[in-house]
């Protein structure tokens, strides 16, 4: 019978991250290590378990049957470890445990973002709380909350997942930008339409709402990005145009490096939401301790956003 050690828990956490990111390359930024190192650790885990967890290579990333079983078992084990630590801590009759929060990138640039204030409020309530912040792509925020990896998430979503609650906090306005050096940056108004028709537009998996924009632009998949920072790099190259939140792009606009293209026409809004599990749902994967932490986090976020009456 296999004895689980600390190194196994670290490898299992890495494996869970790989699966949630959809592959080794996509997990590099989340794990902050290179693909070759990730591959080595994954091979170590497979040797330790005595099974092949996934197929990886030019054909793409795909879990084996053993990999799918191991992924679910890993989620259960890691949650049990967290529950044990939180239960022991909460035995002292105070709010205690690890508050894990998943959040989309760049929100810190938005003056309406209240993550720091919510953390401060929670810390003031109890000095026995620990905090983990996971910066994720939008879909990963929902997945992290749905599988119990995080107690709450701050993200954007147009297609809600069953079993999750979505509380609107505010709306984020996105504009279509080009960078200095792009033909659209200083072109006369009469040339905008033909230049837009031939412009390379960045495809973003970040929002998953390209169809809702119905902007008539030509998406050829010549450039794609999963995070706003990636989109910004592509726009700064002067070769592509793409959508970014106004609060994130404003610093480059002020420096004369970005320009919004016909903002009255090419813009859209999307709600920024507080995501949590429906704890009354039979599908909730939270322990009682996680539920308590989630409720405390929800109360802190809604209070900081001035909507405590909806908590």
URDA-V558041 format. One record per pair of residues at least 24 apart in sequence whose ideal C-beta (glycine too) atoms are under 8 Angstrom apart, sorted by the first residue. I is the first residue (numbers start at 1). GAP is how many residues later the second one is. Records with the same first field share a line. If there is no record, write none. Layout:
I->GAP  GAP
//
This chain:
2->46  47
4->73
8->37  40
9->68  69  72
11->30  31  33  34  37
12->33  58  62  65  66
13->61  65
14->24  27  28  31
15->27  30  38  55  56  59
16->55  58  59  62  133
18->24  36  43
19->44  48  52
20->120  123  124  129
21->119
22->39
23->33  37  38
24->32  37
26->200
29->198
30->104  106
75->72  73  74  210
78->71
79->69  70  206  208  211
82->208
83->204  206  207
86->201  203  204  207
87->200  202
89->39
90->199  202
92->36
94->32  34
95->27  30  31  33  34  197  198  201
96->30  32  33
97->31  32  33  192  193  195  196
98->31  32  33  34  195
99->30  31  32  33  52  194  197  198
100->31  32  34  44  49  50  51
101->30  31  32  33  49  50  51  52  53  196
102->32  34  38  39  42  43  47  48  50  51  52  53  173
103->30  31  32  33  38  50  51  52
104->31  32  33  34  37  50  51  52  102
105->30  31  122  123  124
106->121  122  123  139  141  142
107->47  165
109->136  138  139  141  142
110->62  135  137  138  162
111->136
112->57  58
113->41
114->55  187  190  191
115->39
117->187
118->179  182  183  185  186
119->181
121->179  182  183
122->174  175  178
125->171  175
129->164
137->68  69  89  90
138->68  69  70
139->66  69
141->134
142->133
145->130  131  132
146->131  139
147->138
148->129  137  138  142
151->125  135  139  142  143  146
152->122  123  124  142  145  146  149
153->121  122  123
154->118  119  120  121  147
155->117  118  120
156->51  114  115  116  117
157->116  118
158->49  50  51  54  112
159->49
162->121
163->114  115  118  120  121
164->111  112  113  114
165->110  111  112  113
166->107  108  109
167->106  107  109  131  135  140  143
168->103  104  105
169->102  103  104  105  132  136  138
170->101  102  135
171->98  99  100  101
172->73  74  75  97  98  99  100
173->72  73  94  95  96
174->33  69  70  71  72  93  94  95  96
175->68  69  71  74  85  86  88  91  92
176->39  41  65  66  67  84  85  86  87  90  91
177->58  64  65  66  67  72  75  76  81  82  83  84
178->57  60  63  80  81  83
179->56  57  58  59  61  73  78  79  80
180->58  76  77  78  79
181->56  57
182->56  57  58  59
184->57  75  77
185->53  74
192->69  70
196->45  65
199->41  42
200->39  40  41
201->39  40  41
202->29  32  33  38  39  40  41
204->27  38  39
206->25
207->36  63
209->59  61
212->56
213->30  55
215->50  51
217->49
243->25
274->24  27  28
//
